[in-house]
Amino acid sequence: MGMLKWVSRYLATLAALIGLVSCAGVQDTTANASLQGASSGGGVLSSVSPRALNVQPFTMVRGVGVLPGRIGERTTVGNVTMGHVTLNPPPEALFTEAIKSELAAAGHSVTGGQTRVTGVVERFALSTPATATYWDVTIDAALKVSVGGTTRAYSDVCVSRTYAWPSDKMIADLSGKCVSGIARKFSGDRSIANAL
């Protein structure tokens, strides 16, 4: 009897999702992201006396024909696409601001100086694998930062589970959280502090 009840619930959920797909249709969307605050105290970067740094706008590695800010697509059961998602501002701009915030929180100037800070977003990919009852909204991000002659790579996979449709706000919040988390790894990196 328990198995029959479970199968009935599963089929009802599946029917609801199919109804959602057929009603909503495929729709591209934009998620407007913002950053979490910089780490308090500026991490190990604050152990270095204040420096003037020249932070260049970061760039992003993209495939041919991929629009700026396009990070992936929302999908539903069976990996059926529900439209592409564009992040505003794009990942490279978010990472530029996040790294600037971490450096400023550590007492450094980010508006000019001899030491150049550059960055490349090597990956920022959204996926929303779905089951019959939930989505795991996932951001897979990787950033490479160079300070003077020192280059360091950081990455993270950020996941948030939802039992409702993965909204633009949820994607934006997870994106901001992931960018801020990687920026905090940067601010805690002793080799970057030594490069300053």
DALIN-V503761 format. One record per pair of residues at least 24 apart in sequence whose ideal C-beta (glycine too) atoms are under 6 Angstrom apart, sorted by the first residue. I is the first residue (numbers start at 1). J is the second residue. Records with the same first field share a line. If there is no record, write none. Layout:
I->J / J
This chain:
10->132
13->132 / 133
14->132
17->76 / 77
21->76
26->82 / 83
27->83
28->83 / 84
29->83 / 85 / 168
30->86 / 88
31->85 / 87 / 168 / 171 / 172
32->88 / 172
33->87 / 172 / 175 / 176
34->176
35->98 / 176 / 180
36->180
38->101 / 102 / 105
39->184 / 187
42->105 / 106 / 187
43->187 / 188
44->188 / 190 / 193
45->106 / 187 / 193
46->106 / 107
47->193
48->193 / 196
50->107 / 108
51->108 / 196
52->109 / 112 / 113
53->108 / 110 / 113 / 115 / 117
54->112 / 113 / 116
55->100 / 110 / 117
56->118
57->96
58->92 / 95 / 96 / 119
59->92 / 120
60->91 / 92 / 121
61->122
71->124 / 126
72->125 / 126 / 127
74->128 / 166
75->128
76->130
77->130
85->126 / 171
87->175
91->121 / 124
92->121
94->179
95->119 / 121 / 143 / 179
98->179 / 180 / 183
99->183
102->183 / 186 / 187
115->148
117->147
118->146
119->145
120->144
128->166
134->161 / 163
135->162 / 166
136->161
137->166 / 170 / 174
139->174 / 175 / 178
141->178
143->182
145->186
147->192 / 195
148->195
150->191 / 195
152->189
154->182 / 185
156->181 / 182
